[in-house]
Amino acid sequence: MTVLVKNVTKKMKRVKVKPPTTNKFFCDYKSSGPLAPGLSMELIISFKTNEEGGTYSDEVLIIPEGEKPIRLPLIAFSKAWHVVYPPFLNFGFLQPSIPGKRALYFSNEGDNPATVSLSPTANDASVLIDEPTFEIQPGEKKAVTVSLTAQGTGEFVTKSISVTIGGEQREPISLNAVIVRQVLSVVFENGAGQASEINFGSLFFGESRECNAVLVNNGPKALPFNITFTNESMKDRDGDDYEDKFKPPMKLGIEMIEREMSAAPLSGTVEAYSEVTLLN
């Protein structure tokens, strides 16, 4: 560190410098006699130690001729780690019993390496950490994957992770998520609401009837759908359509053309918290 001592008076001044008293701070300067007005002298202050940890302090005393001494405090910190990490991790929306994964980032902005240890508070089994203990070097950035599995629906879940760095207990990391049970459901537009079957009523030969419905996605993720038609009278006891297993492709194609029921669209994706209109 360089310190300039300047004579701002209109007279020649002699300046005395009393160096630091400890063996860790050093002050070098050149004394060339009285200091003329407007000129300055240069002090070069350095610090050196082989010790790790701790804070060191001292002072340089500058004594101008005919004036009060000027105290220049000196403070130095030895090399140490400085690990930075976020105070919380948001998992957003999660489905019950389905793990959600997020990346937790650590950065060492200090001069020394550090050992980081992570553990779920109270040994919570719903929180998993892929690398609970690791060493992070100066200037390094480290990503750790955290997995959260929760139960219930419509709940705001909070967990926490204990953090130990260099043997010191640090601030914990809070985890939070909202648990929702995501499903696709069919809702009819005629006021019948949600249902699992469609009743077309009595129909004459050749008569057709349409029933409009809406496929609703109540969750935070897009879900695909595919509509197929089966003949209930041709199913075996296990619910499988055993005749379709042995039909040649040509016959299946003819049946698809001549089938009595249809829907549009037959497949697609319902985006998060949205709906798709179905025409039956």
C-alpha positions in Angstrom: 0.0 0.0 0.0 1.3 3.5 -0.9 0.6 6.5 1.3 1.5 10.1 0.2 2.3 12.7 2.9 1.9 16.2 1.3 2.9 19.6 2.6 -0.1 21.8 2.1 1.3 24.7 4.1 3.4 27.7 2.8 6.5 26.8 4.8 9.1 24.1 4.7 8.3 21.3 7.1 10.3 18.5 8.5 8.3 15.2 8.8 9.2 12.3 11.1 7.7 8.9 10.6 7.4 6.4 13.4 7.1 2.9 11.9 4.8 0.1 13.1 5.8 -1.7 16.3 4.9 -5.3 15.3 7.0 -7.6 13.1 4.1 -8.1 10.6 3.8 -4.5 9.3 6.6 -2.7 7.5 6.9 1.0 6.4 9.5 2.1 3.9 10.2 5.7 3.0 12.9 8.0 1.8 13.8 11.1 4.0 15.4 13.9 2.0 15.3 16.6 4.5 12.6 19.3 4.9 9.5 19.0 2.7 8.9 22.0 0.5 5.3 23.5 0.1 3.3 21.5 -2.3 5.6 18.5 -2.4 5.0 15.1 -0.9 6.8 12.1 0.5 5.9 8.5 -0.2 5.3 5.8 2.4 5.2 2.1 1.3 3.4 0.0 3.8 3.4 -3.8 3.6 2.2 -6.7 5.6 3.5 -10.3 5.9 2.7 -13.3 8.0 2.8 -17.1 7.7 0.0 -17.6 10.2 -3.6 -18.6 9.2 -6.6 -16.9 10.6 -6.9 -13.8 12.8 -6.9 -10.0 12.5 -3.8 -7.9 12.9 -3.6 -4.2 13.7 -0.8 -1.6 14.2 -0.2 2.1 13.3 2.2 4.5 11.6 2.8 7.8 13.4 3.4 10.8 11.2 4.9 13.8 13.1 4.9 17.1 11.1 7.2 19.8 12.4 5.3 22.1 14.8 2.0 20.2 14.4 0.1 17.4 16.2 1.1 13.9 15.3 -1.1 12.1 12.7 -2.0 8.5 13.5 -2.5 6.1 10.5 -4.2 2.9 11.7 -3.2 -0.3 10.0 -5.5 -3.4 9.8 -4.9 -6.6 7.9 -6.7 -10.0 7.7 -4.8 -13.2 6.9 -5.9 -15.3 4.0 -9.2 -17.2 4.6 -12.1 -18.8 2.8 -15.3 -16.9 1.9 -18.0 -19.2 0.7 -21.2 -17.6 -0.6 -24.5 -19.6 -1.1 -28.2 -18.7 -1.4 -30.2 -18.5 1.8 -33.2 -20.5 0.3 -34.1 -22.9 -2.5 -37.5 -22.8 -4.1 -38.8 -26.1 -5.6 -42.0 -24.5 -6.9 -44.9 -27.0 -7.5 -44.3 -30.7 -6.7 -46.5 -33.7 -7.1 -47.0 -36.0 -4.0 -44.3 -38.7 -3.7 -42.5 -37.6 -6.8 -39.0 -36.1 -6.1 -38.2 -32.6 -7.3 -34.6 -31.7 -8.0 -32.9 -28.4 -7.8 -29.3 -27.2 -8.1 -27.7 -25.4 -5.1 -24.7 -23.2 -6.0 -21.7 -22.4 -3.8 -18.9 -20.0 -4.6 -15.6 -19.5 -2.8 -14.6 -15.8 -3.1 -11.8 -16.1 -0.5 -8.1 -17.0 -0.7 -8.1 -20.4 1.0 -9.9 -23.7 0.2 -12.8 -24.7 2.4 -14.6 -27.9 3.3 -18.4 -27.7 3.2 -20.7 -30.2 4.9 -24.5 -30.2 4.2 -27.1 -32.3 6.1 -30.9 -32.2 6.3 -32.1 -30.7 9.5 -33.2 -33.4 12.0 -32.1 -36.1 9.5 -35.2 -35.5 7.4 -35.4 -38.4 4.9 -37.5 -36.4 2.5 -34.4 -34.3 1.6 -31.5 -35.9 -0.2 -28.2 -34.3 -1.1 -26.0 -35.9 -3.8 -22.7 -34.6 -2.4 -23.1 -33.8 1.3 -19.4 -33.1 1.9 -17.0 -31.4 -0.6 -14.0 -29.1 -0.8 -14.2 -25.9 -2.7 -11.1 -24.1 -4.0 -10.6 -20.3 -4.1 -12.4 -18.9 -7.1 -14.3 -22.2 -7.7 -18.1 -22.5 -8.2 -19.8 -25.7 -7.1 -23.3 -27.0 -7.9 -24.9 -29.6 -5.5 -28.2 -31.3 -6.4 -30.9 -31.4 -3.7 -33.9 -33.6 -4.0 -37.2 -33.1 -2.1 -40.0 -35.6 -1.8 -43.1 -34.5 0.0 -46.6 -35.9 0.7 -50.1 -34.4 0.9 -51.8 -31.9 -1.5 -52.4 -28.2 -1.4 -49.7 -27.8 1.3 -46.9 -25.3 1.5 -43.9 -27.4 2.6 -40.8 -25.9 4.3 -37.6 -27.8 5.1 -34.0 -26.8 5.9 -30.4 -27.9 5.4 -27.7 -27.4 8.0 -24.4 -25.9 6.6 -21.0 -26.3 8.2 -18.0 -24.6 6.5 -14.4 -25.1 7.8 -15.8 -26.6 11.0 -18.0 -23.6 11.6 -21.8 -23.7 11.8 -23.2 -21.3 9.2 -26.7 -20.0 8.4 -29.0 -22.9 7.3 -30.6 -23.0 3.8 -34.4 -23.0 3.7 -36.3 -25.2 1.2 -39.9 -24.6 0.2 -42.4 -26.1 -2.2 -46.2 -26.3 -2.9 -47.6 -29.9 -3.2 -50.3 -30.4 -5.8 -51.8 -33.6 -7.2 -51.7 -33.2 -11.0 -54.3 -35.0 -13.1 -56.1 -34.7 -16.4 -59.9 -34.6 -16.1 -62.8 -34.5 -18.5 -65.4 -31.8 -17.8 -68.5 -31.5 -20.0 -69.7 -28.2 -21.2 -73.4 -29.0 -20.8 -73.2 -28.4 -17.1 -72.7 -32.1 -16.1 -69.3 -31.3 -14.7 -66.5 -33.9 -14.4 -67.5 -37.4 -15.3 -65.9 -40.7 -16.4 -68.4 -41.7 -19.1 -70.5 -40.2 -21.9 -74.2 -40.9 -22.3 -75.4 -40.1 -25.8 -79.0 -41.3 -25.0 -81.2 -43.0 -27.6 -80.2 -42.7 -31.2 -82.0 -43.8 -34.4 -80.0 -45.6 -37.1 -77.9 -43.1 -39.0 -78.4 -40.4 -36.5 -75.4 -38.6 -35.0 -75.0 -36.6 -31.8 -72.1 -34.4 -30.6 -71.0 -33.9 -27.0 -68.5 -31.2 -26.3 -66.1 -31.7 -23.3 -63.0 -30.0 -22.0 -59.8 -31.8 -21.0 -58.4 -29.9 -18.0 -54.8 -29.9 -16.6 -54.8 -28.7 -13.0 -51.0 -28.9 -12.5 -47.8 -27.0 -13.1 -46.5 -29.3 -15.9 -47.7 -29.9 -19.4 -49.2 -33.4 -19.8 -49.7 -35.4 -23.1 -52.9 -37.2 -23.9 -54.1 -39.9 -26.4 -57.7 -41.0 -27.1 -58.4 -44.5 -28.2 -61.7 -46.4 -28.7 -62.4 -50.0 -27.6 -65.4 -52.3 -27.9 -66.4 -53.3 -24.4 -68.1 -56.6 -25.6 -64.8 -57.8 -27.1 -62.7 -57.5 -23.9 -61.5 -60.5 -21.9 -61.6 -60.8 -18.2 -58.4 -58.8 -17.7 -59.8 -55.9 -19.7 -57.6 -56.5 -22.8 -59.1 -56.4 -26.3 -58.0 -59.9 -27.3 -59.5 -59.6 -30.8 -57.3 -56.6 -31.7 -54.2 -58.7 -30.9 -54.9 -60.9 -33.9 -56.4 -58.5 -36.4 -54.5 -57.9 -39.6 -53.5 -54.2 -40.2 -55.9 -54.0 -43.2 -58.9 -54.9 -41.0 -57.9 -52.5 -38.3 -57.7 -49.8 -40.9 -61.2 -50.5 -42.2 -62.6 -50.4 -38.7 -60.9 -47.1 -38.0 -62.7 -45.7 -41.1 -66.1 -47.2 -40.3 -66.0 -46.8 -36.6 -69.1 -45.3 -35.0 -67.4 -42.9 -32.6 -64.8 -40.2 -33.2 -63.1 -37.4 -31.3 -60.9 -34.5 -32.1 -58.2 -34.0 -31.3 -57.1 -37.6 -30.8 -53.8 -36.7 -29.2 -51.9 -33.7 -28.1 -50.6 -31.9 -25.0 -52.5 -29.9 -22.4 -50.3 -27.1 -21.1 -49.9 -26.3 -17.4 -53.1 -24.9 -15.8 -54.9 -24.9 -19.2 -57.5 -26.9 -21.1 -58.2 -28.4 -24.5 -61.7 -28.6 -26.0 -62.7 -32.1 -27.2 -65.4 -32.8 -29.8 -67.0 -36.3 -29.5 
